[in-house]
Structure formats: C-alpha cells, structure tokens
C-alpha cells in the first residue's frame, strides 16, 4: 500500500504534502474497527457501504482534483456493475 500511495503522489492522484505511512496507519485503524471490532455493525450496512462512509472520505481528503475524478469514476463503475479499470 505504501508503494501505491507513493505512486499516486508521483502520478498526481494524491496530494504531495501527505505522509503515506501516517495515511496508511489511519486507514488501518478504520479497517480494524470495521472488520474486527464490528463497530459499524449497528448500522446494518453492507461492507461496501461501510467502506464508502468511513475509509473513502479519508481517501478523498488526500486526493488531488484528478484523483477525485478517478476515484468517483471507479466507485461509480463498481456501483453500476461495470468493469473497473485497473
């Protein structure tokens, strides 16, 4: 994941002023709360909806305008069942 964040910075998808290791640590804490501690179970949401409402806003915060566009396209294609570009 650190390499993905660094590559995203280099390609202009993520802001240059982030610290990838700190971002990854924060996402890890959220992920653990979702899957291990089941903190979000009380909302009765599918895992995808939980991720869209917890980790995705954090990711959006580190994106550039181009990164936001790509993320929105990716999420939209997933929601409509289209093939996701990799």
N, C-alpha and C positions, 0 to 999 in steps of 0.2 A: 504494500500500500504506500509506503514512503516513496518508492520509485514512481508510482502513479502520480502522487502529489507533486513530486519534483518535475516530472514530465509535463504535467498540467500547467505548472508555472512557466516552464520553458516555452510551451506552445501557446500561452496566453489565455488559457481557460481559467486559471486560478490567479488570484492576486499575488504580486511579488512580495508583499510585506507580511505574509503568513509564515509561521514556523511549522513545517509539515509534521514534525514529531509531536508537537503540542496539539495540533488539529487531530491527529490520529488517536492520541490519548483520550481526548474529549469524545470522539466518536466511539471509542472502545467502551467508555463508561456508559454512554447511552445504550449501546448494543447490549451490554451485560444487563442493564436494567430491564431491557425489553425481553431478552430470551431466558435469562437465568432467574432473575428476581420476579419476573412476571408483573412488574409494577403497572403495566398498561392493560393487563387482562380485564380490569374492571370496566373498561370502555367497550368491550365486546367487539373489537375491530379485527379485521384480517391483518396479518403481518404486514402486507404491503401498505395498508392504510396507516398502520402504526409508524412504519418507516417514513412515509410521506409527511407525517406530522411530528416527527421527532428528529431524525438524522438529516432529512432533506433540508429543513430550514437552516441547519448548521452548515451544510454544504453550500447552500445558496449564498450564505454570508461570505464565503471565501472565493466566490466566482467573480470573474470579470463579466462585462456585458455579453461578450461572445460565449463565455462559459455558461451563463444563464440561458442563453438561447439554445445551446446544445443540450443542456440538462432538460429544459422544457420539452424539446423535441423527443428526447429519449423517453421521458416519462409518458408523454402523450402516445408514443408508438407502443409502449408497453400496455397502457390502459386500453388502447383500441385493438390490441392483439396483432398489430403489425410486427414484422420482423425488425428487431432492434439492430442498428448499425453498430459494429464493433471495430 
